[in-house]
């Protein structure tokens, strides 16, 4: 799945549709952190947040995206989402609480949570509409 997401992001970056892609980056020694990927070569360090167990490294990327969009309102960004992240993003956009975060400035690239994580979170829809 990581390779499929990386290919999608490479296409978005190369086409100029996004200025950067917000996701998790492998920092080494089992650590991950939010990172704005702006170069396709950096995507080798993309991490889906599944280090030792599914979903064990998760961050509020939507909150980070909101701050990024406020600081750079002219740019369009991609963001890595699971089903719950995509629902949070849509809610913020629809409720108009986060400015200038809007549908035209965000490209969601998503993947589904593995069944064991969806079960642990009691998630009825662990997949986003914007699957990679």
RAFEN-V399648 format. One record per pair of residues at least 6 apart in sequence whose ideal C-beta (glycine too) atoms are under 6 Angstrom apart, sorted by the first residue. I is the first residue (numbers start at 1). GAP is how many residues later the second one is. If there is no record, write none. Layout:
{{I;GAP} {I;GAP}}
This chain:
{{1;110} {2;46} {4;128} {5;104} {5;127} {6;37} {6;40} {8;101} {8;124} {9;12} {10;30} {12;6} {12;66} {13;27} {18;58} {18;59} {18;60} {18;89} {19;56} {20;16} {20;18} {20;57} {21;16} {21;57} {22;14} {22;39} {22;43} {22;55} {22;57} {23;23} {23;57} {24;8} {24;23} {24;25} {25;10} {25;20} {26;6} {26;19} {26;21} {27;6} {30;21} {32;15} {32;25} {34;25} {34;30} {37;6} {49;6} {49;8} {49;9} {51;6} {54;60} {54;62} {54;63} {55;62} {61;18} {62;23} {62;26} {62;27} {65;14} {66;32} {66;35} {69;31} {69;32} {73;27} {76;29} {78;29} {78;31} {79;29} {81;27} {81;29} {81;47} {82;31} {83;42} {83;43} {83;44} {83;45} {86;22} {86;24} {86;42} {92;6} {93;9} {93;10} {108;22} {109;23} {110;18} {110;20} {110;21} {111;21} {112;14} {112;15} {113;13} {118;8}}
